[in-house]
Amino acid sequence: MKTAALNWLRRRPALAAGLIYLLLGTAFVSPALVPGHTLSASDFQWVAPPWIESRPDSVRPSGGSNGELADTVSVFQPFARFASESFPDPPLWNPHVMAGRPFLANAQSAVFSPFSLPAYVLPFWDSLAVVAILKLFVAAFGTFLLARALGMRFGGALVSGLVFGFGLFFVVWLPWPLTSVWAFLPWLLLGSDRMARAPSPLAAAGLAVVVALQFFGGHPESSFHVLFAALAFFVLRLLGAPGATRRPKVRRGLFFAGALAGGAALAAAAVIPFLELLLLSGDIDRRAGQEALSVPLEYLPTVLMPDFWGRPTGYSIKGFYVERAFYAGALPLMLGLAALVIRPARERVALALFAVVALLVVVGVPPFFDLVTALPGFATAHNTRLTILFLVCVALLAGFGLDELTTRRAAVPRARLVAGGALALFCVPLVWLVAARPSPALLDTALDLAWGFAEPRRPEGEPTKFDFHSIRLAALIVWLTVAGAALVLLSLRLGLRRRLPVAAFVTLAVALIALDLFRAGMGQNPAIPESHAEQPVTGAIRHIEAHRPARFAGIYLPGSVVPLPPDVAMTLGLYDARGYDYPVEGRFDKLWRRAVAPANTFAPPTTLAQTTPEALRVLSLLGVRDLMEQQFGAKQTAAGLRLAYDGADARVYENRGAYPRTWLVGSQHVVGSEEEALDEVVEANDTDLRYTAITESPIGGIPRVGATPAGASAGEARLDRYEGERVSVSTQASKATVLVLSDLHYPGWKARVDGRDAEIERVDYMLRGVALGPGEHRVDFRYEPLSWRIGWIVSLVALAGLLAVASLGLRRRPA
């Protein structure tokens, strides 16, 4: 029976590969599958107020199990939980951060991504491991199918999928939305290859679906990168397509363009709201004025030694491991060299050049860096993520190399060249060893460190730093071990007399690559107890809860951890004036950067708040009643702040100047421009925004400032309902007035006064206002964005069209 099952799988190589990748993915995250555990670094939250004093002893005070995953903990996990709580009705508006903002339009929430589905149907903490397995599987299996389409046999294709799916750069970004896009890169290349060589309606429909899925992944910048790669690959394969004259090439180009357009249309429900927010944001202009980013050239040794600068899960010389995760495995690099030496076909040379150029751009080497970053799209993108293109090229070259070494025609005359190249690659890191001249004692320490038996030494007098010599020597020892094993395996296969059989060579190659990549990547996404993943509601949080829907903010102090990290409010039902969510609406961004955020900080400005007079003026306008601060250090002395809660978890100050969330004003101060409105809101002028609204266009029937007594009350407003997409206010006005709601003025919000449609005015630079007559009124706000309506209609039409195209393709297929 066992033999029959194996024979059945041999006849179904794709199924066999899929099962292998599924087993490997499950093994990779297996620590998180233990009951009571989760694949998350959310124990990072314990290092921030208000949880720092209740941190479990087993949680590292330096940042939990992996502090470099802070963004995934404080941004993407709250997004996923917020979306899952609203399933199956996608949340369109997020009232919990900033002054309210579109939720679906931020793209990073990835509401429609297939990788979000587990969070909708499983307990949240259990879903994280399932999401990781799905990403690993989709990336690896897609690369396998691509490799098969490029002519590789089973072994080579299996290695290609293994290298891309479990390569270090993919693994370290696993919890980010970037990998929700990157996982579909090989599928895009597969569809592009089909369009270049044998286009058909069915293939075009399939490519369109993949294009849509990667758009749903939630990272538009990564979408730009992978679609560029798909275009480049399409051109490469089209130029090499046999018998394709000019006219067929044009036809295939139209097929390809149509598939891309169809995929964009299918994803319109997410794409169009995002484009609306992007055009209203300041992100494009700000990025256009920024210097292009690159990774320091000194990180290049991590191509061979991934832990040359340490690793965040243990000991690190420098931070941002995700930037330098260039490692694709020792044997894959040698196999890629074999592919180029034995048969340097055009496609292989192109892949190698593409990989090298991508890596040189990442590390900022001119002229490649200057030329690429001057191109449209690349000029405003974070091109340090082009490492993913390096990884997919290495993966394909490794598969080609293994294919060459397992054919009967394996070129014996070139065997020595392959062996010599592999030996040279093995010896490259020894240059550092010769330069370092380690002592026997250091070598002994590094041996223990390399295999996890010890921690690196700390230099005398510097308790917070590690001895980088021992870390680098340990990284070198690991390289010499795995690269030495790879070299031995290649030598056994390249032997001139007796050669290792193909089946044994492929099996050992797959095993060695898996062990190598597992050693490099396993644990980068830590498995922690669920009891460490969820932080409790403390006294400081309960104090803020009592004042909902008033907003709060965390006070930033240089050198300290930001209290109650932004976006975590979404999981607590609180309303944070801060937020970490791109793109940022332009007016909110300008107001916050000018008045509230401290200057010259590394963190995104909208995540930070200070207590200068200008900052408190803006925070008061936004209804920020509470300000949280760490529980140690000097207390705040800013005018208008009163210490209202002083516990072991945190301090909370009452902002006595905070406005209510909604109020009535009886006059308007009309200014001539957006800039003047910003000046009036930020600067301490004579205008009291409690009684006067700043407007850029006059509101009919509302007196101008000076026409009414200063400080005259216009009546009362009461917030009856405050939900994501619905807000209701009851008012009692003594005269013609403007109801001000301290939420972001944004397209799609509509208002009804006593059941009749009313215009929403922009007041106080970025807030919502509605003109009212004297007397009692009920004002209902509702969020019904046209961009969402157009988006889902276009998506449905595109889906119908693609189904029709696919049906046509199926009917044309031979029986």
C-alpha positions in Angstrom: 0.0 0.0 0.0 2.9 2.3 0.9 4.5 1.7 -2.5 1.2 2.3 -4.3 0.8 5.6 -2.5 4.3 6.7 -3.5 3.7 5.7 -7.1 0.4 7.6 -7.1 2.3 10.7 -5.8 5.0 10.3 -8.4 2.4 10.6 -11.1 1.2 13.8 -9.5 4.3 15.9 -8.9 2.4 19.1 -8.2 0.4 17.4 -5.5 3.5 15.9 -4.0 5.3 19.3 -4.0 2.3 20.9 -2.4 2.2 18.3 0.4 5.9 18.8 1.0 5.6 22.5 1.3 2.5 22.2 3.5 4.5 19.9 5.9 7.5 22.1 5.8 5.4 25.2 6.6 3.6 23.4 9.4 7.0 22.4 10.8 8.3 25.9 10.5 5.7 27.4 12.7 5.1 24.3 14.8 6.1 25.9 18.1 3.0 28.2 17.7 0.8 25.2 17.1 1.3 24.0 20.6 -1.9 24.5 22.6 -1.9 27.8 24.4 0.7 29.4 22.1 0.5 31.9 19.3 2.8 33.1 16.5 3.2 36.7 17.6 5.7 39.1 19.2 3.0 40.9 21.0 4.9 40.4 24.3 6.6 43.6 23.0 3.7 45.5 24.5 4.9 44.7 28.0 7.8 47.1 27.6 5.5 50.1 27.2 3.3 51.9 29.8 0.8 51.0 31.2 2.0 47.3 31.2 5.7 47.7 32.0 5.4 47.2 35.7 3.3 44.0 35.3 5.6 42.4 32.8 6.0 38.6 33.3 9.5 37.7 34.4 10.0 35.4 31.4 9.4 38.3 29.0 12.6 40.1 28.0 12.7 43.7 29.2 14.6 44.8 26.1 11.6 44.3 23.7 10.0 40.9 24.2 10.7 38.0 22.0 11.5 40.2 18.9 11.2 43.9 19.3 11.7 44.4 15.6 8.2 43.1 15.0 6.7 46.1 16.9 4.8 47.4 13.9 3.1 44.1 13.3 2.0 44.0 17.0 0.8 47.6 17.3 -0.5 48.1 13.8 -1.4 45.0 11.7 -2.7 42.8 14.5 -5.1 45.6 15.7 -6.2 46.0 12.0 -6.9 42.3 11.7 -8.8 42.1 15.0 -10.9 45.2 14.1 -11.8 43.7 10.7 -12.6 40.3 12.1 -15.0 41.8 14.7 -16.9 43.4 11.8 -16.9 40.3 9.5 -18.7 39.9 7.1 -19.5 43.6 6.8 -16.2 45.3 6.0 -15.5 48.3 8.2 -15.2 51.5 6.1 -14.3 54.0 8.8 -12.0 53.8 11.8 -13.0 56.2 14.6 -10.3 54.9 17.0 -7.2 56.6 15.6 -6.2 60.1 14.6 -9.4 62.2 14.1 -11.0 59.2 12.4 -10.0 57.9 9.0 -11.0 55.5 6.3 -10.2 51.9 7.3 -10.7 50.0 4.1 -8.9 52.8 2.1 -5.6 52.5 4.0 -4.9 49.2 2.0 -2.7 47.9 4.9 -5.8 46.6 6.6 -6.0 44.0 3.8 -9.7 43.3 4.5 -10.1 41.3 1.3 -6.8 39.4 1.3 -7.2 35.6 1.3 -4.6 35.7 4.1 -7.0 37.6 6.3 -9.6 34.9 6.1 -8.3 32.7 8.9 -8.7 35.7 11.3 -12.4 35.8 10.4 -13.2 32.2 11.1 -10.7 31.1 13.8 -9.9 32.4 17.2 -7.5 35.3 16.6 -4.4 34.0 18.3 -4.8 30.6 16.6 -5.3 32.3 13.2 -1.8 33.9 13.1 0.0 30.5 12.7 -2.4 29.5 10.0 -1.9 32.7 8.1 1.9 32.1 8.2 1.6 28.6 6.9 -0.7 29.8 4.1 1.8 32.5 3.0 4.7 30.0 3.1 2.7 27.5 1.1 1.4 30.0 -1.5 4.9 31.4 -2.1 6.7 28.1 -2.3 4.1 26.3 -4.4 3.7 29.2 -6.8 7.5 29.1 -7.4 7.4 25.4 -7.9 4.7 25.8 -10.7 6.7 28.6 -12.2 9.8 26.5 -12.3 7.9 23.6 -13.9 6.7 26.0 -16.5 10.2 27.1 -17.2 11.1 23.5 -17.9 12.6 22.3 -14.7 12.1 18.8 -13.5 10.7 17.9 -10.1 13.9 18.2 -8.0 14.9 21.6 -9.4 11.4 23.0 -9.1 11.1 21.7 -5.6 14.3 23.5 -4.6 13.2 26.7 -6.2 10.0 26.8 -4.2 11.8 25.9 -1.0 14.3 28.8 -1.5 11.8 31.5 -2.2 9.1 30.4 0.3 11.5 29.9 3.1 14.2 32.3 2.1 15.2 34.7 5.0 13.8 37.9 3.4 10.4 36.4 3.0 10.4 34.8 6.4 11.4 37.9 8.4 8.6 39.9 6.8 6.0 37.1 7.3 3.6 39.0 9.6 3.6 42.2 7.5 1.2 42.8 4.6 4.2 42.9 2.3 4.4 39.1 2.2 0.7 39.0 1.4 1.7 40.6 -1.9 5.1 38.9 -2.3 3.5 35.5 -2.0 1.9 36.0 -5.3 5.1 37.2 -7.1 5.8 33.7 -8.6 2.2 33.4 -9.6 2.5 36.7 -11.4 5.6 35.5 -13.2 3.9 32.3 -14.1 1.0 34.2 -15.6 3.3 36.5 -17.4 5.2 33.6 -18.9 1.9 32.1 -20.1 0.9 35.4 -21.7 4.3 35.7 -23.5 4.4 32.1 -24.8 0.8 30.8 -25.1 -1.8 33.4 -24.4 -5.4 32.4 -24.1 -8.6 33.8 -22.5 -8.4 31.4 -19.7 -4.8 32.2 -18.9 -5.6 35.9 -19.1 -8.4 35.5 -16.6 -6.1 33.5 -14.3 -3.5 36.3 -14.4 -6.1 38.9 -13.7 -7.2 37.0 -10.5 -3.6 36.9 -9.3 -3.2 40.6 -10.0 -6.3 41.3 -7.9 -5.2 39.0 -5.1 -1.9 40.8 -4.8 -3.6 44.2 -4.7 -5.9 42.9 -1.9 -2.7 41.9 -0.1 -2.5 45.4 1.4 0.8 47.0 0.4 0.6 49.1 -2.7 4.3 49.8 -2.8 5.0 46.1 -2.9 2.4 45.8 -5.6 4.3 48.3 -7.7 7.5 46.2 -7.3 6.0 42.8 -8.1 4.1 44.2 -11.1 7.3 45.8 -12.4 9.0 42.4 -12.1 6.1 40.7 -13.9 6.4 43.2 -16.8 10.2 42.7 -17.0 9.7 38.9 -17.0 7.0 39.1 -19.6 9.3 41.1 -21.9 12.2 38.7 -21.3 10.0 35.7 -22.1 8.3 37.4 -25.1 11.7 38.1 -26.7 12.6 34.5 -26.4 9.3 33.1 -27.5 9.8 30.7 -30.4 8.2 31.8 -33.7 6.7 35.0 -32.4 6.8 37.6 -35.1 6.0 41.3 -34.5 2.2 40.9 -34.9 1.8 38.0 -32.5 4.1 39.8 -30.0 1.8 42.8 -30.1 -1.2 40.6 -29.6 0.4 38.9 -26.6 1.3 42.3 -25.2 -2.4 43.3 -25.5 -3.4 40.1 -23.7 -0.9 40.9 -20.9 -2.1 44.5 -20.6 -5.7 43.4 -20.6 -5.0 40.9 -17.8 -3.4 43.5 -15.7 -6.2 45.9 -16.3 -8.8 43.2 -15.5 -7.0 42.4 -12.2 -6.9 46.1 -11.2 -10.7 46.3 -12.0 -11.4 43.2 -10.0 -9.6 44.7 -7.0 -11.3 48.1 -7.5 -13.2 47.7 -4.2 -9.9 48.2 -2.4 -7.9 50.1 -5.1 -10.3 53.0 -5.7 -10.8 54.0 -2.0 -7.0 53.8 -1.5 -6.4 56.1 -4.5 -8.9 58.6 -3.1 -7.1 58.6 0.2 -3.7 58.8 -1.5 -4.6 61.8 -3.5 -5.9 63.6 -0.4 -2.8 62.7 1.6 0.6 64.5 1.7 2.5 61.2 1.3 3.3 61.6 -2.5 4.7 65.1 -2.2 6.6 64.2 1.0 8.2 61.1 -0.5 9.1 63.0 -3.6 11.1 65.4 -1.5 12.9 62.7 0.5 16.3 61.3 -0.2 16.1 57.8 -1.6 16.7 55.1 1.0 19.3 52.3 0.8 20.7 49.7 3.1 24.3 50.3 4.4 26.8 48.5 2.2 28.4 47.0 5.3 25.4 44.7 5.5 26.4 42.9 2.3 28.2 40.1 4.1 24.8 38.8 5.3 24.4 37.4 1.8 26.6 34.6 3.1 26.4 35.0 6.9 22.9 36.1 8.0 23.9 36.7 11.6 27.0 38.6 10.9 25.4 41.6 12.6 23.5 39.5 15.1 19.8 38.7 15.2 17.0 40.4 17.1 15.7 37.3 18.8 19.0 36.9 20.7 21.7 39.4 20.4 22.2 42.1 17.8 25.0 44.5 17.0 22.7 46.7 14.9 19.0 46.8 14.5 16.7 46.3 11.6 17.5 42.7 10.7 14.7 42.9 8.2 16.7 45.2 6.0 19.7 42.9 5.8 18.0 39.5 5.5 19.7 38.7 2.2 20.4 35.1 2.9 19.0 32.5 0.5 21.1 29.5 1.7 24.6 28.2 1.0 23.8 25.4 -1.4 21.3 27.5 -3.5 24.0 30.1 -4.2 26.3 27.3 -5.3 23.6 25.7 -7.4 22.9 29.1 -9.0 26.5 29.3 -9.9 26.3 25.8 -11.5 23.3 26.9 -13.6 25.3 29.8 -15.1 28.5 27.8 -15.6 27.1 24.6 -17.1 24.5 26.3 -19.4 24.5 30.1 -19.5 21.3 30.5 -21.4 19.9 34.0 -22.0 17.1 33.7 -19.4 19.6 32.5 -16.7 22.0 35.3 -17.4 19.1 37.8 -17.3 18.0 36.4 -13.9 21.5 36.7 -12.5 21.9 40.2 -13.8 18.5 41.2 -12.4 19.4 39.7 -9.0 22.7 41.5 -8.9 21.2 44.9 -9.9 18.4 44.5 -7.4 20.8 43.9 -4.6 23.1 46.7 -5.7 20.1 49.1 -5.7 19.2 47.9 -2.2 22.7 48.7 -0.8 22.9 52.0 -2.7 25.7 51.3 -5.2 26.0 53.9 -8.0 25.2 54.1 -10.8 22.5 51.4 -10.4 21.0 53.0 -7.4 20.9 56.5 -9.0 19.5 55.2 -12.3 16.7 53.1 -10.7 15.6 55.7 -8.1 15.3 58.3 -10.8 12.6 56.2 -12.6 8.9 57.0 -12.1 7.5 55.0 -9.2 10.9 54.0 -7.9 11.6 57.7 -7.1 9.0 57.6 -4.3 9.2 53.9 -3.3 11.2 52.3 -0.5 13.4 50.3 -2.8 15.2 48.5 0.0 12.5 45.9 -0.4 13.8 44.9 -3.9 15.6 42.2 -2.0 12.5 40.1 -2.7 13.4 40.2 -6.4 16.9 39.1 -5.6 15.5 36.2 -3.7 13.2 34.9 -6.4 16.0 35.1 -9.0 18.3 33.1 -6.8 15.5 30.6 -6.2 15.0 30.0 -9.9 18.8 29.8 -10.6 19.2 27.3 -7.8 16.5 25.1 -9.4 18.1 25.4 -12.8 21.5 24.4 -11.2 20.1 21.4 -9.5 18.4 20.4 -12.8 21.7 20.6 -14.6 23.5 18.5 -12.0 20.8 15.8 -12.2 20.7 15.3 -15.9 22.6 12.5 -17.7 24.3 15.1 -19.8 25.8 16.9 -16.8 28.9 18.5 -18.4 32.0 16.8 -17.0 34.4 19.3 -18.6 32.7 22.1 -16.6 32.5 20.1 -13.4 35.8 21.5 -12.3 34.6 25.1 -13.0 31.5 24.4 -10.8 33.5 22.9 -8.0 36.1 25.7 -8.2 33.4 28.4 -8.1 31.7 26.7 -5.1 35.0 26.5 -3.4 35.7 30.2 -4.0 32.3 31.1 -2.6 33.0 28.9 0.4 36.3 30.7 1.0 35.1 34.3 0.6 34.2 34.8 4.3 37.6 33.5 5.4 39.0 36.9 4.4 37.4 38.3 7.5 38.7 35.5 9.6 42.3 36.2 8.5 41.8 39.9 9.2 40.3 39.3 12.6 42.9 36.8 13.9 40.7 35.4 16.7 42.3 34.1 19.8 41.7 30.5 20.9 39.5 31.7 23.7 37.3 33.7 21.3 37.1 30.8 19.0 35.9 28.6 21.8 33.2 31.1 22.8 32.1 31.5 19.1 31.8 27.7 18.8 29.3 27.6 21.7 27.6 30.8 20.4 27.2 29.4 16.9 25.1 26.5 18.1 23.2 28.2 20.9 25.1 27.0 23.8 26.2 30.4 25.0 25.6 34.1 24.7 28.3 36.5 23.4 30.5 38.3 25.8 29.9 41.9 26.8 32.8 44.4 26.6 34.0 45.5 30.0 32.3 48.6 31.2 29.6 48.4 28.5 26.8 46.1 29.9 24.3 47.0 27.1 26.6 45.9 24.3 27.9 42.6 22.9 31.3 41.6 21.8 30.8 41.8 18.0 33.9 39.7 17.3 32.4 36.6 18.9 29.1 37.2 17.1 30.8 37.5 13.7 33.0 34.5 14.3 30.0 32.5 15.3 28.3 33.5 12.0 31.4 32.5 10.1 31.4 29.1 11.9 27.8 28.5 10.8 28.6 29.4 7.2 31.7 27.1 7.1 29.5 24.3 8.4 26.5 24.6 6.0 28.6 25.7 3.0 31.1 23.0 3.8 28.3 20.4 3.7 27.0 21.9 0.5 30.5 21.7 -1.0 30.9 18.1 0.0 27.5 17.3 -1.5 28.4 19.0 -4.8 31.7 17.1 -4.9 30.0 13.8 -4.5 27.7 14.6 -7.4 30.4 16.0 -9.6 32.8 13.1 -9.0 34.5 12.0 -12.3 34.3 8.2 -11.5 31.6 7.5 -9.0 28.8 10.0 -8.7 26.1 10.2 -6.1 22.9 8.9 -7.5 20.3 11.5 -8.6 17.6 10.5 -6.1 20.1 10.6 -3.2 21.5 13.9 -4.4 18.1 15.6 -4.7 17.0 14.2 -1.3 20.1 15.4 0.4 20.0 18.8 -1.3 16.5 19.4 -0.3 17.2 18.3 3.3 20.3 20.5 3.5 18.6 23.6 2.1 15.6 23.1 4.5 17.9 22.7 7.5 19.9 25.7 6.5 16.9 28.0 5.9 15.1 26.7 9.0 18.2 27.5 11.1 18.4 31.0 9.7 14.7 31.8 9.8 12.9 29.7 12.4 12.2 31.7 15.5 12.4 35.1 13.7 8.6 35.0 14.2 8.5 33.8 17.7 5.9 31.5 19.3 4.9 32.8 22.7 2.3 31.8 25.3 -1.1 33.4 24.7 -1.0 34.6 28.3 2.0 36.8 27.2 0.3 37.9 24.0 -2.7 39.7 25.6 -2.1 42.6 28.0 -4.6 43.3 30.8 -6.8 46.4 31.3 -5.0 48.4 33.9 -6.1 51.2 36.2 -4.8 53.8 33.8 -6.8 52.3 30.9 -9.9 52.1 33.0 -9.5 55.8 33.9 -9.4 56.6 30.1 -12.3 54.2 29.4 -14.6 56.1 31.8 -14.4 59.2 29.6 -15.2 57.7 26.2 -15.8 58.9 23.5 -13.3 61.6 24.6 -9.9 61.1 23.0 -6.6 60.5 24.7 -2.9 60.6 23.6 0.4 59.3 25.0 3.0 61.8 25.9 6.3 61.2 24.1 9.5 61.7 26.2 12.9 61.4 24.5 14.5 58.1 25.1 11.3 56.5 26.5 8.8 54.0 25.1 5.6 55.6 23.7 2.8 54.9 26.2 -0.1 52.7 24.9 1.2 52.4 21.4 -0.9 54.0 18.7 -3.5 51.8 17.0 -3.8 49.5 20.0 -6.7 51.7 21.0 -8.7 49.8 18.3 -8.5 46.6 20.3 -9.5 48.4 23.6 -12.4 50.4 22.2 -10.6 53.7 23.0 -10.2 56.8 20.9 -6.6 57.8 20.3 -5.7 61.1 18.7 -2.5 59.6 17.4 -2.2 56.8 14.8 0.2 54.8 12.7 -1.6 54.3 9.4 -0.6 55.3 5.9 -1.4 57.2 3.8 -2.2 60.1 6.2 -4.8 62.6 5.2 -3.0 65.7 4.2 -4.6 68.3 6.5 -4.3 66.1 9.6 -0.7 65.4 8.7 0.2 69.0 8.3 -1.6 70.0 11.5 0.0 67.2 13.6 3.5 67.7 12.3 3.4 71.5 12.8 2.0 71.6 16.3 1.8 68.2 18.1 4.8 66.0 17.0 8.3 66.7 18.4 10.8 67.5 15.7 13.6 65.3 14.5 12.3 62.0 15.7 12.7 58.6 14.1 9.1 57.4 14.7 6.3 58.5 12.4 5.2 61.9 13.6 1.5 61.0 14.0 2.5 58.4 16.7 4.0 61.1 19.0 2.5 63.9 21.1 4.0 66.6 23.2 2.6 69.1 25.7 3.8 72.5 24.3 1.2 75.2 24.3 0.6 74.7 20.5 0.3 71.0 20.9 -2.2 71.3 23.8 -4.3 73.8 21.7 -4.6 71.3 18.9 -5.2 68.3 21.2 -7.9 70.3 23.0 -9.6 71.0 19.7 -9.6 67.3 18.9 -11.3 66.5 22.2 -8.2 65.0 23.9 -9.2 64.9 27.6 -6.6 62.4 28.9 -2.8 62.3 28.4 -0.9 59.2 29.5 2.7 59.3 30.6 5.2 56.7 31.9 5.0 56.4 35.7 8.5 57.5 36.5 10.5 60.6 35.9 9.6 64.3 36.3 5.9 65.1 36.2 4.3 67.4 33.7 4.1 71.1 34.6 2.4 72.4 31.4 -0.5 74.9 32.1 -3.9 73.3 31.9 -2.8 69.8 32.9 -3.9 68.2 36.1 -2.6 64.8 37.4 -5.8 62.8 37.6 -4.4 59.3 37.9 -1.0 58.3 39.4 -0.6 54.5 39.6 2.1 51.9 39.3 1.2 51.4 35.7 1.2 55.0 34.4 0.2 58.6 35.0 -2.8 60.1 33.4 -3.2 63.9 33.2 -6.6 65.6 32.7 -6.4 68.2 29.9 -8.7 70.9 31.5 -8.8 72.8 28.2 -10.2 69.9 26.2 -13.2 70.7 24.0 -16.2 68.4 24.1 -16.4 66.0 21.1 -19.2 68.2 19.6 -20.2 71.8 20.3 -22.1 74.8 18.9 -20.5 78.0 17.7 -22.4 81.2 16.9 -19.9 83.0 14.6 -17.4 82.3 11.9 -14.0 83.8 11.1 -13.5 83.6 7.3 -9.9 83.2 6.1 -8.5 83.4 2.6 -6.7 80.1 2.3 -5.9 76.7 3.8 -2.6 78.1 5.1 -4.3 80.9 7.0 -6.8 78.4 8.5 -3.9 76.3 9.7 -2.3 79.4 11.3 -5.5 80.4 13.1 -5.9 76.9 14.5 -2.3 76.5 15.7 -1.4 79.9 16.8 -2.7 81.5 20.0 -4.7 84.3 18.3 -7.7 86.1 19.6 -10.1 83.6 18.0 -11.7 81.3 20.6 -12.7 78.2 18.7 -15.3 77.3 21.4 -17.4 80.1 20.1 -16.1 80.8 16.6 -15.4 78.5 13.7 -12.6 79.0 11.2 -13.9 78.8 7.7 -12.3 79.1 4.3 -15.6 79.7 2.5 -18.4 81.7 4.2 -21.3 79.6 5.7 -24.5 81.4 4.9 -26.6 82.8 7.7 -23.8 82.6 10.3 -22.5 85.9 11.6 -18.8 86.7 11.2 -16.6 87.2 14.2 -17.1 90.6 15.8 -20.8 90.7 14.9 -21.7 88.8 18.1 -20.5 89.3 21.7 -17.2 87.5 22.3 -17.7 84.2 24.2 -21.5 84.2 23.7 -22.9 80.7 23.9 -24.9 79.4 20.9 -26.5 76.6 22.8 -25.8 73.0 23.7 -24.9 69.8 21.8 -25.1 66.2 23.1 -23.5 63.2 21.4 -26.2 60.5 21.4 -24.5 57.9 19.2 -20.9 57.5 18.2 -20.1 54.5 16.0 -17.7 53.8 13.1 -20.0 54.9 10.3 -22.8 56.5 12.2 -22.9 59.6 14.5 -26.0 61.2 16.0 -26.1 64.5 17.9 -29.0 66.3 19.6 -28.7 70.1 19.8 -30.5 73.0 21.4 -29.5 76.2 19.6 -30.5 79.7 20.8 -29.7 81.3 17.3 -28.3 80.4 13.9 -25.2 78.3 14.7 -22.7 75.8 13.4 -22.5 72.3 15.0 -18.8 71.3 15.1 -17.9 67.6 15.4 -14.2 67.1 16.1 -13.8 64.4 13.5 -12.0 64.5 10.2 -13.8 66.2 7.3 -13.5 63.6 4.6 -15.4 62.7 1.3 -18.2 60.3 1.8 -19.6 61.7 5.0 -23.2 62.9 4.7 -25.5 64.7 7.2 -29.2 64.9 7.8 -30.8 67.5 10.0 -34.2 66.5 11.3 -34.4 63.9 8.5 -33.4 66.3 5.7 -30.1 66.3 3.8 -27.7 69.0 4.9 -24.3 70.2 3.7 -21.2 69.3 5.8 -18.8 72.2 5.9 -15.1 72.1 6.6 -14.4 74.1 9.7 -11.3 74.7 11.9 -9.1 73.6 9.1 -10.0 69.9 9.1 -13.2 69.3 11.2 -16.8 68.7 10.2 -19.5 71.4 10.6 -23.2 71.6 9.9 -25.1 74.9 9.9 -28.3 74.9 12.0 -31.1 77.3 12.7 -32.3 78.2 16.2 -34.3 75.5 18.2 -34.0 71.8 18.8 -32.4 69.6 16.1 -31.2 66.1 15.6 -28.1 65.8 13.3 -27.2 62.4 11.9 -23.9 61.8 10.2 -23.3 58.7 8.1 -20.4 57.5 6.1 -21.4 56.3 2.6 -18.3 56.9 0.4 -18.8 57.1 -3.4 -15.3 55.6 -3.8 -16.5 52.4 -2.1 -19.7 52.2 -4.1 -17.9 52.7 -7.4 -15.2 50.3 -6.3 -17.5 47.3 -5.4 -19.6 47.9 -8.5 -16.5 47.9 -10.8 -15.3 44.8 -9.0 -18.6 43.0 -9.6 -18.6 44.0 -13.2 -15.0 42.9 -13.6 -15.8 39.6 -11.9 -18.7 38.9 -14.3 -16.4 39.8 -17.2 -13.6 37.5 -16.0 -16.1 34.6 -15.5 -17.3 35.1 -19.0 -13.7 35.1 -20.4 -12.8 32.0 -18.3 -16.0 30.3 -19.6 -15.0 31.1 -23.2 -11.5 29.8 -22.5 -12.9 26.5 -21.1 -15.1 26.0 -24.1 -12.2 26.4 -26.4 -10.0 23.9 -24.6 -9.6 20.6 -26.5 -11.6 17.8 -25.1 
